[in-house]
């Protein structure tokens, strides 16, 4: 019987049990709701932010069209 191997297996089992205990404590801390989930992806814009972007893009495309007309008339 290899005692060092047995000790290593016990330490591995102890780490696994500690992880399970930590996850159960987290579950209880969240009122049984499960783990907290983070939102991923882009932040959604509010109505005010969308309006500002809309105005900025409207101005951008108007300038692009004006530049295109000026280049066409210069040729």
N, C-alpha and C positions, 0 to 999 in steps of 0.2 A: 504494500500500500504506500503510495507516494503522497506524503503529507503536504508537500509544497503545492502539488497539483490540486489537492482537496481544498487547501486554503485559498488558492486562486479561484476555484469554482465558487466557494462561499462568498468571496469578495464580489465576484461578478453577480451572483444572486442578490447580494445586499444592495448593490447599485441599482439593479432592476427594481427591487422592492422600494427603494428610496424614490425612484422616478414615479412609480405608481402612487405612492403616498402623496408626493408633491402634486400630481395631476388631480387626485381626489380632493386635496385641500383647495386647489384652484377652483374646482367644480363647486365646492361648498361656498367659497368666497364670492362666487358669482350667483348666489342664490339658486343653485341648481340649474342655471341657464347653459351650462357647458362652457367651453373655452371662448374667450372674447375673440371675435373675428375682426381683422382689420380690413378696411375698404381698400380695394386695389384699383388701379387704373386712374383715369383722369378725374379731377375734381369737377363737379358740375358747376356751371355758371348760373348766377342769379339773373333775373330779368334786367336789372340795371347794367350788369356787365355785358350781357348780350347786346343791349342797345348801344353801348359805347363801341363795341367791336363792330356792330353793323354800320354805324356811322363812319367809323374809320375805314372800313373796307369799301363803303360806297364812295368815299372821297378818293381812295386809292385807285379804284377801277375807273372813276371819272377822269382822273389824271392820266391813267394809261391810255384811255380812249382818245383824250385830247392830244397826247404825244403821238399816237398812231396817225391821227388826222394831220397833224403838223408835218410829220415825216412824209406822208403820202402827198401832201400839197407841195412840199419842197422838191420832190423828185420830178 
